[in-house]
């Protein structure tokens, strides 16, 4: 027997004061975001830099890059099954994702963070790297925007290279603007 739930069955007060990130703005994400907003919730829509971002903006949302979802109290992952399957494809099972899940922990956020010294050591090596180095950044990346200026000033191999900023890409530039990034990379490899 199917159980049907109605508005009075839910305790909406549990969402008061909570920020809610809706990742994806398709058949599931759009109605969720609209209904949550209409219910008075603080909603942020997090999507790739594609037509779904424009649709979210047309609906009155300020659309964010997907990494911005991590700052929310509640995250609703509402992307199509084929997209999730594509992310899972390189991993035979969940145990193989353990390394990738550790990447955020490797970014030191304080000087005494356990990963701060290995990062300082890596920068010492990079300051002596003289082989050609290309910076291809996005203008919309909330995480690394502007880091290209530091990198090109510190790494000797950056001198005289055709560094580029790709327009309208987010943190996952290879997904948002894959063809443009590939073209820049191929040109760099062929001329270096």
JORA-V113891 format. One record per helix or strand of 3 or more residues. SS is the DSSP state (H for helix, E for strand). FROM is the first residue (numbers start at 0). LEN is the number of residues. If there is no record, write none. Layout:
BEGIN
{{SS FROM LEN} {SS FROM LEN}}
END
This chain:
BEGIN
{{H 6 3} {H 11 4} {E 18 5} {H 28 10} {E 41 5} {H 50 8} {H 65 6} {E 73 4} {H 80 8} {H 93 13} {H 115 11} {E 135 3} {H 146 8} {H 155 3} {E 163 3} {H 172 4} {H 177 14}}
END
